[in-house]
Amino acid sequence: MQRPVLEESRIHPAIRDKVGAADATLAEVQSAIASNDVVVVGMKQNPHPKRARAALNDKGVPFQYLEYGSYFGDWRKRLTLKLWTGWPTFPMVFVKGVFVGGADEVKKLIDSGELDTLLKAN
């Protein structure tokens, strides 16, 4: 599946820097994914990232947590990540570089034992 992205040549030069600012957020998340087996991306005031982190902590799985604002700020950073993954909510959880979903999906992976399998994979 390939999601379309607006070509840079179709963006007016006066706003390219504003549009390109999202690249830093994406680069930070991609770097964390490349450096950690498990990454949780969340936001303040949202209980679901806390649930995902608690489930991983209870299982004893180390993870990197990245937080981007709250309901009142940093919406552009979060929107960038939503468009990148195609996932509309937080948290966004990555295991061994693979996007696995949010808190409910992580809990299912833990309960089924599949998380252990994913973590053992190269």
Secondary structure, DSSP 4 states (H G I P E B T S, - for coil): -------GGGS-GGGHHHHHTHHHHHHHHHHHHHH-SEEEEE-TT-HHHHHHHHHHHHHT---EEEE--BTTB-HHHHHHHHHHH---SS-EEEETTEEEESHHHHHHHHHHTHHHHHHH--
